[in-house]
Amino acid sequence: MTDPFYMLMLIENLGREYVVWDKAATIRFKKPGVGKMRAEFRVSEEQINGIRESLKTERKVEPMFVVEVRDEGGGVVAEVEKILHVRRREGK
C-alpha cells in the first residue's frame, strides 16, 4: 500500500537528472486494520531543496520519510518508515 509513493514523488519533483530508488522500509503495526485504510504522503519543498543541496557535496543521500496508515475512524493502524536512495545521474 505504501511502497512506491515517496519514490515516485521524488522522481517527479527532483527531475530527470536524479536517480531515486526505494532502499528500505520498516512497518510498525499499532492495531489490526479493519475496513478502508488511508495514508497521506507529503514531501515539502524544504525537503526537496535539502536533498538537492546535500547532493552538491555528497555522492548520495538516503532520506527517510514516515507515513501513518489510518483506519476510517482516523486511528493509526501502522507507521511506515521509508528510506530512499537518491543520487545525481552520471555526467549531470
Contacts in CASP RR format, 6 or more apart in sequence:
PFRMAT RR
TARGET T0000
AUTHOR 0000-0000-0000
METHOD contacts of the structure
MODEL  1
MTDPFYMLMLIENLGREYVVWDKAATIRFKKPGVGKMRAEFRVSEEQING
IRESLKTERKVEPMFVVEVRDEGGGVVAEVEKILHVRRREGK
1 37 0 8 1.000
1 39 0 8 1.000
1 69 0 8 1.000
2 25 0 8 1.000
2 39 0 8 1.000
2 41 0 8 1.000
2 67 0 8 1.000
2 69 0 8 1.000
2 80 0 8 1.000
2 82 0 8 1.000
3 22 0 8 1.000
3 25 0 8 1.000
4 22 0 8 1.000
5 41 0 8 1.000
5 67 0 8 1.000
6 22 0 8 1.000
6 41 0 8 1.000
6 43 0 8 1.000
6 65 0 8 1.000
6 67 0 8 1.000
6 82 0 8 1.000
6 84 0 8 1.000
7 20 0 8 1.000
7 21 0 8 1.000
7 22 0 8 1.000
7 84 0 8 1.000
9 41 0 8 1.000
9 43 0 8 1.000
10 18 0 8 1.000
10 20 0 8 1.000
10 43 0 8 1.000
10 48 0 8 1.000
10 51 0 8 1.000
10 84 0 8 1.000
10 86 0 8 1.000
11 18 0 8 1.000
11 20 0 8 1.000
13 43 0 8 1.000
13 48 0 8 1.000
14 20 0 8 1.000
14 48 0 8 1.000
14 51 0 8 1.000
14 52 0 8 1.000
14 86 0 8 1.000
16 89 0 8 1.000
17 88 0 8 1.000
17 89 0 8 1.000
17 92 0 8 1.000
18 55 0 8 1.000
18 86 0 8 1.000
18 87 0 8 1.000
18 88 0 8 1.000
18 89 0 8 1.000
19 85 0 8 1.000
19 86 0 8 1.000
19 87 0 8 1.000
19 88 0 8 1.000
19 89 0 8 1.000
20 84 0 8 1.000
20 85 0 8 1.000
20 86 0 8 1.000
21 84 0 8 1.000
21 85 0 8 1.000
21 86 0 8 1.000
22 82 0 8 1.000
22 84 0 8 1.000
22 85 0 8 1.000
23 62 0 8 1.000
23 83 0 8 1.000
23 84 0 8 1.000
23 85 0 8 1.000
24 82 0 8 1.000
24 83 0 8 1.000
25 80 0 8 1.000
25 81 0 8 1.000
25 82 0 8 1.000
25 83 0 8 1.000
26 80 0 8 1.000
26 81 0 8 1.000
27 78 0 8 1.000
27 79 0 8 1.000
27 80 0 8 1.000
27 81 0 8 1.000
28 78 0 8 1.000
28 79 0 8 1.000
28 80 0 8 1.000
28 81 0 8 1.000
29 77 0 8 1.000
29 78 0 8 1.000
30 76 0 8 1.000
30 77 0 8 1.000
30 78 0 8 1.000
30 79 0 8 1.000
31 75 0 8 1.000
31 76 0 8 1.000
31 77 0 8 1.000
32 77 0 8 1.000
33 71 0 8 1.000
33 77 0 8 1.000
34 71 0 8 1.000
35 71 0 8 1.000
35 72 0 8 1.000
36 71 0 8 1.000
36 72 0 8 1.000
37 69 0 8 1.000
37 70 0 8 1.000
37 71 0 8 1.000
37 77 0 8 1.000
38 69 0 8 1.000
38 70 0 8 1.000
38 71 0 8 1.000
38 72 0 8 1.000
38 74 0 8 1.000
39 67 0 8 1.000
39 68 0 8 1.000
39 69 0 8 1.000
39 70 0 8 1.000
39 80 0 8 1.000
40 67 0 8 1.000
40 68 0 8 1.000
41 65 0 8 1.000
41 67 0 8 1.000
43 65 0 8 1.000
47 63 0 8 1.000
51 61 0 8 1.000
51 63 0 8 1.000
51 86 0 8 1.000
54 61 0 8 1.000
55 61 0 8 1.000
55 86 0 8 1.000
55 87 0 8 1.000
55 88 0 8 1.000
59 87 0 8 1.000
60 85 0 8 1.000
60 86 0 8 1.000
60 87 0 8 1.000
61 86 0 8 1.000
61 87 0 8 1.000
62 83 0 8 1.000
62 84 0 8 1.000
62 85 0 8 1.000
62 86 0 8 1.000
63 83 0 8 1.000
63 84 0 8 1.000
63 86 0 8 1.000
64 81 0 8 1.000
64 82 0 8 1.000
64 83 0 8 1.000
64 84 0 8 1.000
65 81 0 8 1.000
65 82 0 8 1.000
65 84 0 8 1.000
66 79 0 8 1.000
66 80 0 8 1.000
66 81 0 8 1.000
66 82 0 8 1.000
67 79 0 8 1.000
67 80 0 8 1.000
67 82 0 8 1.000
68 76 0 8 1.000
68 78 0 8 1.000
68 79 0 8 1.000
68 80 0 8 1.000
69 76 0 8 1.000
69 77 0 8 1.000
69 78 0 8 1.000
69 79 0 8 1.000
69 80 0 8 1.000
70 76 0 8 1.000
70 77 0 8 1.000
71 77 0 8 1.000
END
